[in-house]
Amino acid sequence: MSQGQKHYSTAAINTILELLSKFHKIKIKRRWLFQCMKDLTDAGLIKRNTRYVQDSNGLISQIPSMIIFKLKGVVWLVKMGVKGAKEVYKTMVKFLKKEDKRFPSKTDFDDRTWWPEAADQREALENLLGIATKPIS
């Protein structure tokens, strides 16, 4: 997924299966991957947007969905110590600060469900956000 440069992927399910097999030596069936994607969507960690393309003859075809990592999902990946997750997090924070109006919008991947309710936990997270957005020296 671009090694932390993007917070979304347009890879097809077969491509994801091939990448899992090639880089992680994990072999699973398509059905299990669809179930895992559903579980991640239900947990609010990712969002899937269907995409279509229209050819010159007017035929509309479906192309692989755009899988968007929500901020809650990226925070979870950082907590799990996934390689490249911090870079995705930094990219998302930079995207949020730009007030960019292109897709995906802020509401597509940040519904604030990941934000802690306790004031002391919010303050600790805000301090962490400040550290994560500082340039590495």
Buried (B, 14 or more C-beta within 10 A) or exposed (E): BEEBEBBBBBBEEEEBBEBBEEEEEEEEEEEEBEEEBEEBBEEBBBBBEEEEEEEEEEEEEEEBBBBBBBBBBBBBBBEEEEEEBBBBBBBBBEBEEEEEEEEBEBEBBBBEEBBEEEEEEEEEBEEEEEEEEEEEE
